[in-house]
């Protein structure tokens, strides 16, 4: 693709990066075939190729409009297009650039600004979000059914392991997961304990920065990243083998710390090291002796929903399914498994109509399997699917704990 970037951006690091990405696109349109929003709306500007043209126009000096912003907002950042693209176009990085430039130049309506600011002030902070969840639970009885299903239950839960092991890894708690589904990280600790590995929760670690990053708040996102590096670094120096991440959405971002903090002279090298140590829990479990995880009793029929951040973002495909099948679970094939469920971080709050339509499609595919349980690998997908699923939705590690 030919480019004529404007003078004010052409020779900047951002402009040079964007130019390389734009020139790698041959505008073949294969990406549209697997883009969820293009499938729903049939609008070229709501597919990756059209959004690339919109971003190109902004970089070449055209003034973005509210329409430009709307089409960029509608992207789920599911990265299905990157999996499909034969030219290896780094669409997600180009989208970051386009969204940030558009955010600087287009003023949003007051309602949108207030909602986005509220999300940035609450969701990435575990204590604030935990207080909100406790308040919601106190009025559970008057909430609509779909909201009640998203709240944490008051069951006894699982006991965390108390033993220690010579092998140690860091466990990322994240921001909303401890309040919404505390059993996930407890399940992780139990599973790894049986594998002879102790999971450490580092004091001071928290949100990975993904939410701020995707809402075009890069300064806040980088502050969260630096805070995590500071919290994890002493444990890394003491020999922690890996950073185990149970939320695939966080995994994509933490693995990318090296690129995102490349221009920070204080943190660049540490960020690279952290990114190299970051692993989705599936990557770690698959390398261990699975005989230690054999589950007794009846093995359920399971439909696994592979989050976009797992299969497209981290390019981890078939690993969870292989683990579950190897432990005796009956894995049901899911049609259109490459498509997004519509959660996509804050997308379900900011693009409710599209998100709901994608959820209905995904649930139809999952429930057609007649599975007894739906398993997934990301807290956002889990909460989103729970709103409409007839059967329980669990993190796949909970099936092993």
ROFI-970632 format. One line per field, with one value per residue: x, y, z of N, C-alpha, C in turn; residue number from 1; residue in three letters. Coordinates in steps of 0.2 Angstrom, whole numbers. Atoms other than C-alpha are relative to their C-alpha. Layout:
neast	c(X|...)
nnorth	c(Y|...)
nup	c(Z|...)
caeast	c(X|...)
canorth	c(Y|...)
caup	c(Z|...)
ceast	c(X|...)
cnorth	c(Y|...)
cup	c(Z|...)
pos	c(NUM|...)
code	c(ala|...)
! end
This chain:
neast	c(4|-4|2|-2|1|-1|-6|-1|0|-4|-7|1|0|6|2|-4|4|6|-1|-2|6|4|-3|0|7|1|8|3|7|1|1|8|3|0|2|7|5|1|6|6|3|-1|-3|-7|-4|0|-5|-7|-3|3|-2|-7|0|2|-6|-4|2|-2|-8|-2|1|7|3|5|6|3|1|-6|-1|5|-2|-5|3|3|-4|-1|-7|0|-6|1|-3|-7|-1|2|-4|-5|-6|-2|1|0|6|2|-4|2|6|-2|-2|6|4|-3|0|7|3|-3|3|7|3|6|6|-2|2|-6|-6|2|0|-7|-4|2|-3|-7|-1|2|-1|-7|-2|4|4|6|5|3|6|6|3|3|7|4|2|4|7|0|7|4|-3|3|-3|-6|-5|-1|-4|-7|-3|-3|4|-2|-1|-5|-6|-6|-5|-7|-5|-4|-7|-5|-3|-6|1|5|2|4|7|2|7|4|4|7|1|0|6|5|-1|-6|-1|-4|-7|0|-1|-7|-4|1|-3|-7|-2|0|-5|-6|-2|3|1|-1|4|-4|3|0|2|7|2|-6|-1|4|6|-2|-4|5|4|-4|-3|-7|-3|3|-2|-7|-1|2|-6|-6|1|0|-7|-3|2|-3|-7|-4|1|-4|-7|-1|0|7|-1|5|6|6|5|6|4|-4|0|-6|-6|-2|-3|-6|-5|-2|-3|-6|1|4|-4|-6|-3|-1|-7|-1|3|0|-3|4|6|-2|0|7|4|-2|2|7|3|7|-1|0|-7|-4|3|-1|-7|-1|3|8|2|1|6|5|6|4|7|2|-3|6|-1|-2|-1|-5|-1|-7|1|-4|-6|-3|-1|-3|-5|-6|-1|0|6|1|-4|5|4|-5|0|6|1|-5|2|7|6|3|0|5|-3|4|0|-2|-4|-5|3|0|6|2|-3|-5|-1|6|4|7|3|0|4|4|4|-4|-2|6|1|-6|1|6|-3|-4|4|4|-5|-2|6|1|-4|3|-5|2|-4|-4|-6|-4|-7|-1|6|5|4|4|5|4|3|4|6|5|-1|4|-4|-5|-6|-5|-7|-1|-4|5|1|-5|-2)
nnorth	c(-6|-6|-4|-7|-3|-7|-2|0|7|4|2|2|7|2|0|5|6|0|0|7|4|-2|2|8|2|0|-1|5|1|6|-1|-1|6|2|-6|1|-6|0|5|-3|-7|-1|-7|0|-4|3|6|-2|-4|-7|-4|-2|-6|-6|-2|-3|-7|-4|-1|-4|-7|-2|-1|5|-2|4|6|4|3|5|6|3|2|7|5|4|2|7|2|5|-2|2|8|1|-4|3|-4|-2|-7|-1|-4|-2|-6|-6|-2|-3|-7|-3|-2|-6|-6|-2|-3|-7|-5|0|0|4|-3|0|7|5|-2|1|7|3|-2|5|7|-1|-1|5|7|2|0|6|-2|-4|5|5|-4|0|6|1|-4|4|6|-2|-1|6|3|-5|0|4|7|0|-3|5|6|-2|-1|6|4|1|7|1|-1|4|-1|-1|4|-3|2|-3|4|-3|-3|-5|-4|-6|1|-6|0|-5|-6|1|7|1|-1|3|8|1|7|1|0|5|6|0|1|7|4|0|3|7|1|-1|-7|-5|-6|-6|-6|-5|-6|-6|1|-1|0|1|-6|1|-4|-7|0|0|-6|-6|-3|4|-2|4|7|1|0|7|5|-1|2|7|2|-1|5|7|0|4|7|2|0|5|6|2|3|-3|-3|4|-5|4|-4|-1|-7|-3|3|-4|-6|1|2|-5|-6|-2|-5|-6|-4|0|-7|-2|2|4|6|4|7|4|2|5|6|1|3|7|5|0|6|2|6|5|2|3|7|5|3|4|7|-1|5|-2|-4|4|-2|6|-1|-1|-5|-4|-2|-7|-4|-5|-7|-3|-7|-3|-2|6|3|-5|-5|3|6|6|3|7|2|2|6|6|2|2|7|5|1|4|-4|1|-6|-1|-4|-7|-3|-7|-1|-6|-6|-3|1|-6|-3|-4|-5|-4|0|1|-6|-6|2|5|3|5|5|5|4|5|5|4|5|5|4|5|5|4|5|5|6|4|1|-1|-5|-3|-3|-6|-2|-7|-2|-4|5|4|-4|-2|6|2|-4|4|7|4|4|-4|-2|0|0|7|2|2|7|4|-2)
nup	c(0|0|-6|1|-7|0|-2|-7|-3|5|-2|-7|-1|1|7|3|-1|4|7|1|0|5|6|0|2|8|1|3|-3|-4|-7|-1|-1|-7|-4|-3|1|7|1|-3|3|7|2|1|-5|-6|1|0|5|0|-6|2|4|-5|-4|5|2|-6|0|5|-1|0|-7|-2|-2|-5|4|0|-7|-1|4|-4|-6|1|0|-6|-1|-1|3|5|6|1|1|7|5|3|0|-6|-2|-7|0|-7|-2|4|-3|-6|3|3|-6|-4|4|1|-6|-2|5|0|-6|-1|-4|-7|-3|1|-3|-7|-1|0|-6|-5|1|-1|-7|-5|2|-1|-7|-3|-6|2|3|-6|-4|4|0|-7|1|5|-3|-5|3|5|1|4|7|6|0|3|-4|-6|2|0|-7|-3|-4|-7|-2|-5|4|-1|-5|3|-3|-5|1|4|5|2|6|-1|5|-2|2|1|-2|4|-4|-1|-2|-8|-3|4|0|-4|1|6|-2|-5|4|2|-5|-2|6|0|-6|2|4|-4|2|-5|3|-5|2|-2|-2|4|7|1|7|5|4|6|1|1|7|5|0|2|-5|0|-6|-5|1|-1|-7|-3|2|-4|-7|0|1|-7|-4|2|1|-5|1|6|-2|-4|4|2|7|5|-2|2|1|1|4|6|2|-4|3|6|-2|-3|5|4|-4|3|5|-3|-4|4|0|-7|-1|-6|0|6|0|-5|3|4|-4|-3|6|2|-5|-1|3|-2|-4|4|2|-5|-2|6|0|-6|-1|-1|-4|-7|0|2|-4|-1|1|7|4|3|7|-1|6|-1|4|0|1|6|-2|-1|7|5|-3|-2|5|-4|3|-1|-6|-5|2|0|-7|-2|3|-3|-6|1|1|7|3|6|5|0|6|0|-6|0|0|-6|-4|-1|-7|2|-5|-2|6|-2|-3|5|7|-2|5|3|-5|-2|6|0|-6|2|5|-3|-4|5|1|-6|-3|5|-2|-6|-6|-6|-3|5|-3|4|-2|-1|-5|3|4|-5|-3|6|2|-6|0|4|1|-4|-4|-3|4|-5|3|1|-6|-5|1|-2|-7)
caeast	c(0|7|8|10|11|10|25|22|21|32|49|42|45|26|24|38|30|14|21|30|13|3|15|14|-5|-9|-28|-33|-48|-45|-46|-65|-69|-65|-70|-85|-91|-89|-100|-113|-114|-107|-99|-82|-77|-82|-69|-50|-46|-58|-52|-34|-39|-47|-31|-21|-31|-28|-9|-9|-16|-35|-45|-54|-72|-84|-88|-70|-70|-86|-79|-63|-73|-82|-67|-66|-47|-51|-36|-44|-39|-21|-22|-30|-19|-7|5|7|0|2|-16|-18|-3|-9|-26|-18|-10|-26|-36|-24|-23|-42|-45|-33|-43|-61|-71|-83|-101|-101|-110|-96|-83|-91|-93|-75|-68|-78|-72|-54|-56|-64|-61|-42|-42|-46|-51|-63|-70|-72|-82|-93|-96|-100|-113|-120|-121|-130|-145|-143|-162|-168|-156|-161|-157|-143|-134|-137|-128|-113|-110|-99|-108|-107|-102|-89|-76|-59|-46|-29|-14|-3|13|29|39|57|50|41|32|23|4|-4|-20|-26|-39|-57|-55|-51|-68|-78|-71|-59|-60|-50|-33|-37|-39|-23|-14|-21|-17|1|3|-1|12|25|25|22|13|17|6|17|12|8|5|-12|-20|-9|-13|-24|-40|-31|-21|-37|-46|-32|-25|-7|0|-11|-7|11|10|1|15|29|21|19|37|42|32|38|56|63|55|62|79|76|73|54|53|38|23|8|-7|-25|-33|-28|-33|-19|-7|-7|-3|10|19|20|27|44|37|25|39|53|55|57|76|73|61|64|76|66|50|58|62|45|37|48|43|25|15|-3|-6|-10|7|14|2|5|24|21|16|-3|-4|-3|-19|-30|-48|-59|-77|-88|-80|-92|-95|-86|-88|-72|-73|-56|-55|-48|-34|-29|-31|-27|-18|-6|-8|-11|-23|-29|-18|-32|-43|-28|-26|-44|-46|-30|-38|-54|-66|-77|-73|-87|-82|-88|-93|-86|-74|-63|-76|-77|-90|-92|-84|-68|-64|-75|-83|-99|-101|-97|-105|-119|-129|-115|-109|-126|-128|-110|-115|-131|-121|-108|-120|-130|-114|-109|-126|-128|-115|-126|-111|-114|-102|-94|-76|-65|-48|-52|-63|-71|-77|-83|-93|-100|-105|-113|-126|-135|-129|-140|-126|-112|-97|-81|-62|-55|-43|-58|-61|-45|-44)
canorth	c(0|17|30|49|53|71|81|82|63|56|56|52|35|33|38|27|12|16|18|0|-7|2|-3|-22|-22|-27|-24|-41|-42|-59|-51|-46|-64|-67|-50|-52|-34|-35|-51|-42|-25|-28|-11|-10|3|-9|-22|-22|-16|-1|4|3|16|27|27|30|45|52|49|58|73|72|78|63|64|57|44|39|37|27|14|12|11|-4|-14|-28|-30|-48|-50|-63|-53|-55|-74|-73|-60|-68|-53|-52|-35|-29|-22|-21|-9|2|2|8|23|27|27|38|51|51|53|68|76|72|77|64|68|71|54|44|54|52|33|30|40|30|14|21|26|10|-6|-6|-4|-20|-11|1|-13|-25|-11|-10|-28|-29|-15|-25|-41|-32|-28|-44|-48|-32|-34|-40|-59|-56|-45|-57|-71|-60|-57|-68|-82|-85|-103|-110|-110|-119|-120|-113|-124|-121|-130|-124|-130|-127|-123|-106|-95|-78|-78|-63|-58|-44|-31|-37|-56|-56|-49|-57|-75|-77|-96|-95|-90|-102|-116|-111|-112|-129|-136|-130|-136|-154|-151|-147|-128|-114|-99|-82|-67|-52|-37|-22|-30|-27|-22|-27|-10|-18|-8|9|4|0|16|27|31|26|36|27|10|12|17|0|-9|-1|-4|-23|-24|-16|-29|-44|-39|-45|-62|-63|-59|-73|-86|-86|-97|-88|-77|-88|-78|-86|-72|-73|-55|-50|-62|-53|-37|-43|-52|-36|-25|-25|-16|-5|1|1|20|20|20|14|0|-6|-20|-26|-25|-36|-49|-48|-51|-66|-74|-71|-87|-92|-106|-117|-116|-120|-135|-143|-146|-154|-172|-172|-189|-179|-170|-185|-181|-194|-197|-194|-184|-170|-166|-149|-135|-124|-106|-101|-82|-71|-66|-84|-90|-74|-63|-76|-89|-103|-115|-132|-133|-132|-144|-156|-155|-157|-172|-180|-179|-188|-174|-176|-161|-155|-148|-129|-122|-105|-106|-92|-79|-67|-69|-50|-47|-39|-30|-15|-18|-25|-9|3|-6|-15|-19|-27|-36|-44|-49|-58|-66|-73|-81|-88|-95|-103|-112|-117|-124|-133|-145|-151|-149|-150|-136|-122|-118|-103|-95|-77|-68|-56|-70|-80|-66|-61|-79|-82|-68|-80|-97|-111|-121|-116|-107|-110|-106|-122|-123|-125|-142|-148|-141)
caup	c(0|-5|9|9|28|33|37|56|58|44|53|71|78|78|60|55|63|55|38|39|44|31|17|22|18|0|3|-2|10|17|34|31|30|48|55|67|65|46|46|57|48|30|30|23|36|49|43|45|28|29|46|39|26|39|49|33|29|47|46|29|36|34|49|58|61|74|60|59|78|78|65|75|91|84|82|95|94|93|81|70|56|60|61|44|35|23|24|42|44|62|62|81|83|68|77|93|83|74|90|100|86|83|102|103|88|90|105|112|118|136|140|132|140|157|155|149|163|175|168|169|187|194|184|185|204|213|229|221|210|225|234|219|218|237|234|219|229|243|231|221|223|214|199|182|180|168|180|195|185|183|202|212|221|240|239|251|237|237|250|244|246|261|256|248|234|228|211|211|199|200|199|192|201|189|193|191|193|212|215|201|202|216|213|197|205|220|207|199|215|219|201|202|220|213|200|213|209|222|215|223|223|223|234|224|208|200|183|168|159|145|149|150|134|124|130|123|140|137|152|164|156|157|175|179|169|178|195|190|185|202|211|202|200|217|214|197|204|216|202|199|183|175|177|177|170|171|161|143|140|153|145|128|136|148|134|125|139|130|115|125|136|123|124|143|147|165|162|144|148|163|153|140|153|161|143|140|157|155|151|150|162|148|141|158|162|145|149|166|171|168|177|193|188|184|190|197|194|179|166|159|141|139|126|126|121|116|119|105|116|118|100|90|102|109|95|108|99|104|120|133|123|122|141|145|133|140|157|151|148|132|122|110|94|93|76|71|86|79|81|96|110|111|128|122|138|140|123|131|140|126|111|119|104|94|109|113|95|95|112|105|90|101|113|99|94|111|116|100|107|121|133|151|155|145|149|144|148|151|165|153|141|157|164|146|142|160|156|143|145|151|158|170|163|172|169|163|178|189|181|187|205)
ceast	c(4|-2|3|-1|2|6|1|0|5|6|0|1|-7|-2|4|-2|-6|1|2|-7|-4|3|0|-7|-1|-8|-3|-7|-1|-2|-8|-3|-1|-1|-7|-4|-1|-6|-6|-3|1|2|8|4|-1|4|7|3|-3|3|8|0|-2|6|5|-1|2|8|2|-3|-8|-3|-5|-6|-3|-2|6|1|-5|2|6|-2|-3|4|1|7|0|6|-1|3|8|2|-2|5|6|7|3|-1|-1|-6|-1|5|-2|-7|1|2|-6|-5|2|0|-7|-2|3|-4|-7|-3|-6|-6|2|-2|5|6|0|1|7|4|-2|3|8|2|-2|2|8|3|-4|-4|-6|-5|-3|-5|-6|-4|-3|-6|-5|-3|-5|-7|-1|-8|-4|3|-3|4|7|6|2|5|7|4|3|-5|3|1|7|7|5|5|7|5|4|7|4|4|7|-1|-6|-1|-5|-7|-3|-8|-5|-4|-7|-1|0|-7|-6|0|6|2|5|7|1|1|7|5|0|3|8|3|1|6|7|3|-4|-2|0|-4|4|-4|1|-1|-8|-2|6|0|-4|-6|2|2|-6|-5|4|2|7|4|-2|2|7|2|-1|6|6|-1|0|7|4|-1|3|7|4|-1|3|7|1|-1|-7|1|-4|-5|-6|-6|-6|-5|4|0|6|6|2|4|7|6|3|3|7|-1|-3|5|7|3|1|7|0|-3|0|3|-4|-7|1|0|-6|-4|2|-2|-7|-3|-7|1|-1|6|4|-2|2|7|1|-3|-7|-2|-1|-7|-6|-6|-4|-7|-2|3|-5|2|1|0|5|-1|7|0|5|7|5|2|3|5|7|2|1|-7|0|4|-5|-4|4|1|-6|-2|5|-2|-7|-6|-2|-1|-4|3|-5|0|2|4|5|-3|-1|-7|-3|2|5|1|-6|-5|-7|-3|-1|-3|-5|-4|4|2|-5|-1|6|-1|-5|3|5|-3|-4|5|2|-5|-2|4|-3|5|-4|3|4|6|4|6|1|-6|-5|-5|-5|-6|-5|-5|-6|-7|-6|0|-4|3|5|6|5|7|2|5|-4|-2|5|2|-4)
cnorth	c(6|5|7|3|7|2|-1|-7|-4|-3|-1|-7|-3|0|-5|-7|-1|-1|-7|-4|1|-3|-8|-2|0|0|-5|-2|-6|1|1|-6|-3|5|-1|6|1|-5|3|6|0|6|-1|4|-3|-7|3|4|7|4|2|6|6|3|3|7|5|1|4|7|2|0|-6|3|-4|-7|-4|-3|-6|-7|-3|-2|-7|-6|-4|-1|-7|-3|-6|1|-1|-7|-1|3|-4|4|2|7|1|5|3|6|6|3|5|8|4|2|6|6|3|3|7|5|1|0|-4|4|-1|-7|-5|2|-2|-8|-3|2|-4|-7|0|1|-6|-7|-2|0|-5|2|3|-5|-5|4|0|-6|-2|3|-4|-6|2|1|-5|-1|5|1|-4|-7|0|3|-4|-5|2|1|-6|-4|0|-7|0|1|-6|2|1|-4|4|-2|4|-5|3|4|6|4|6|-1|7|0|4|5|-2|-7|-2|1|-4|-8|-2|-8|-2|-1|-5|-7|-1|-2|-8|-5|0|-3|-8|-1|1|7|4|6|6|6|6|6|6|0|1|0|0|7|-1|5|7|0|0|6|6|4|-3|2|-4|-8|-1|1|-7|-5|1|-2|-8|-2|1|-5|-6|0|-4|-8|-3|-1|-6|-7|-2|-2|3|4|-3|5|-4|4|1|7|4|-3|3|6|-1|-2|5|6|2|5|6|5|1|7|3|-2|-4|-7|-4|-7|-5|-2|-6|-7|-2|-3|-7|-5|-1|-6|-1|-6|-6|-2|-3|-7|-5|-3|-4|-7|0|-6|2|4|-4|1|-6|1|1|6|4|1|8|4|5|5|2|8|2|1|-6|-3|4|4|-4|-6|-7|-3|-8|-3|-2|-6|-6|-2|-3|-7|-5|-2|-4|4|-1|7|0|4|6|3|8|2|6|6|2|-1|7|4|6|6|4|1|-1|5|6|-1|-6|-4|-5|-5|-5|-4|-6|-5|-5|-5|-5|-5|-5|-6|-4|-5|-5|-7|-4|-1|1|6|4|3|5|1|7|3|4|-4|-4|4|2|-6|-2|4|-4|-7|-4|-4|4|1|1|1|-8|-3|-3|-7|-5|0|-5)
cup	c(0|6|-2|7|0|3|8|3|-3|4|8|1|-1|-7|-4|1|-4|-7|-2|0|-6|-7|-1|-2|-8|-1|-3|3|3|7|1|1|7|5|3|-1|-8|-2|2|-4|-8|-2|-1|5|7|0|1|-5|0|6|-1|-4|4|3|-5|-1|6|0|-6|0|0|7|2|2|5|-4|0|7|1|-3|4|7|0|-1|7|2|1|-4|-5|-6|-1|-1|-7|-5|-3|0|6|3|8|2|7|2|-4|3|6|-2|-2|6|4|-4|-1|7|2|-4|0|7|1|3|7|3|-1|4|8|2|-1|5|6|0|2|8|5|-2|1|7|4|6|-2|-4|5|4|-4|0|7|0|-4|4|6|-2|-5|-1|-4|-7|-5|0|-3|4|6|-2|-1|7|2|5|7|2|5|-4|1|5|-4|3|5|0|-4|-4|-2|-7|1|-6|3|-2|-1|2|-4|4|1|2|7|3|-4|1|3|-1|-5|2|6|-4|-3|5|2|-6|0|6|-2|-5|3|-1|5|-4|5|-3|3|3|-4|-7|-1|-8|-5|-4|-6|0|-1|-7|-5|0|-1|6|2|6|6|-1|1|7|3|-2|4|7|0|0|7|5|-1|0|5|-1|-6|1|4|-3|-2|-8|-5|4|-3|0|-2|-4|-7|-3|3|-4|-7|2|4|-4|-4|4|-3|-5|3|4|-3|1|8|2|7|0|-6|1|5|-3|-5|3|3|-6|-1|6|0|-4|2|3|-4|-3|5|2|-5|1|6|-1|1|4|7|1|-2|5|0|-1|-7|-3|-5|-8|0|-7|2|-4|0|-1|-5|3|1|-7|-5|3|2|-4|4|-2|2|7|6|-2|1|8|3|-3|3|7|1|-1|-8|-3|-6|-5|-1|-7|1|7|-1|1|8|3|1|6|-2|5|2|-6|1|3|-4|-6|2|-5|-4|4|1|-7|-1|5|-2|-5|3|4|-4|-2|5|3|-5|1|5|5|6|4|-6|4|-4|4|2|4|-4|-4|5|2|-6|-1|6|-1|-4|0|5|5|4|-4|5|-4|0|6|5|-1|3|8|5)
pos	c(1|2|3|4|5|6|7|8|9|10|11|12|13|14|15|16|17|18|19|20|21|22|23|24|25|26|27|28|29|30|31|32|33|34|35|36|37|38|39|40|41|42|43|44|45|46|47|48|49|50|51|52|53|54|55|56|57|58|59|60|61|62|63|64|65|66|67|68|69|70|71|72|73|74|75|76|77|78|79|80|81|82|83|84|85|86|87|88|89|90|91|92|93|94|95|96|97|98|99|100|101|102|103|104|105|106|107|108|109|110|111|112|113|114|115|116|117|118|119|120|121|122|123|124|125|126|127|128|129|130|131|132|133|134|135|136|137|138|139|140|141|142|143|144|145|146|147|148|149|150|151|152|153|154|155|156|157|158|159|160|161|162|163|164|165|166|167|168|169|170|171|172|173|174|175|176|177|178|179|180|181|182|183|184|185|186|187|188|189|190|191|192|193|194|195|196|197|198|199|200|201|202|203|204|205|206|207|208|209|210|211|212|213|214|215|216|217|218|219|220|221|222|223|224|225|226|227|228|229|230|231|232|233|234|235|236|237|238|239|240|241|242|243|244|245|246|247|248|249|250|251|252|253|254|255|256|257|258|259|260|261|262|263|264|265|266|267|268|269|270|271|272|273|274|275|276|277|278|279|280|281|282|283|284|285|286|287|288|289|290|291|292|293|294|295|296|297|298|299|300|301|302|303|304|305|306|307|308|309|310|311|312|313|314|315|316|317|318|319|320|321|322|323|324|325|326|327|328|329|330|331|332|333|334|335|336|337|338|339|340|341|342|343|344|345|346|347|348|349|350|351|352|353|354|355|356|357|358|359|360|361|362|363|364|365|366|367|368|369|370|371|372|373|374|375|376|377|378|379|380|381|382|383|384|385|386|387|388|389|390|391|392|393|394|395|396|397|398|399|400|401)
code	c(unk|unk|unk|unk|unk|unk|unk|unk|unk|unk|unk|unk|unk|unk|unk|unk|unk|unk|unk|unk|unk|unk|unk|unk|unk|unk|unk|unk|unk|unk|unk|unk|unk|unk|unk|unk|unk|unk|unk|unk|unk|unk|unk|unk|unk|unk|unk|unk|unk|unk|unk|unk|unk|unk|unk|unk|unk|unk|unk|unk|unk|unk|unk|unk|unk|unk|unk|unk|unk|unk|unk|unk|unk|unk|unk|unk|unk|unk|unk|unk|unk|unk|unk|unk|unk|unk|unk|unk|unk|unk|unk|unk|unk|unk|unk|unk|unk|unk|unk|unk|unk|unk|unk|unk|unk|unk|unk|unk|unk|unk|unk|unk|unk|unk|unk|unk|unk|unk|unk|unk|unk|unk|unk|unk|unk|unk|unk|unk|unk|unk|unk|unk|unk|unk|unk|unk|unk|unk|unk|unk|unk|unk|unk|unk|unk|unk|unk|unk|unk|unk|unk|unk|unk|unk|unk|unk|unk|unk|unk|unk|unk|unk|unk|unk|unk|unk|unk|unk|unk|unk|unk|unk|unk|unk|unk|unk|unk|unk|unk|unk|unk|unk|unk|unk|unk|unk|unk|unk|unk|unk|unk|unk|unk|unk|unk|unk|unk|unk|unk|unk|unk|unk|unk|unk|unk|unk|unk|unk|unk|unk|unk|unk|unk|unk|unk|unk|unk|unk|unk|unk|unk|unk|unk|unk|unk|unk|unk|unk|unk|unk|unk|unk|unk|unk|unk|unk|unk|unk|unk|unk|unk|unk|unk|unk|unk|unk|unk|unk|unk|unk|unk|unk|unk|unk|unk|unk|unk|unk|unk|unk|unk|unk|unk|unk|unk|unk|unk|unk|unk|unk|unk|unk|unk|unk|unk|unk|unk|unk|unk|unk|unk|unk|unk|unk|unk|unk|unk|unk|unk|unk|unk|unk|unk|unk|unk|unk|unk|unk|unk|unk|unk|unk|unk|unk|unk|unk|unk|unk|unk|unk|unk|unk|unk|unk|unk|unk|unk|unk|unk|unk|unk|unk|unk|unk|unk|unk|unk|unk|unk|unk|unk|unk|unk|unk|unk|unk|unk|unk|unk|unk|unk|unk|unk|unk|unk|unk|unk|unk|unk|unk|unk|unk|unk|unk|unk|unk|unk|unk|unk|unk|unk|unk|unk|unk|unk|unk|unk|unk|unk|unk|unk|unk|unk|unk|unk|unk|unk|unk|unk|unk|unk|unk|unk|unk|unk|unk|unk|unk|unk|unk|unk|unk|unk|unk|unk|unk|unk|unk|unk|unk|unk)
! end
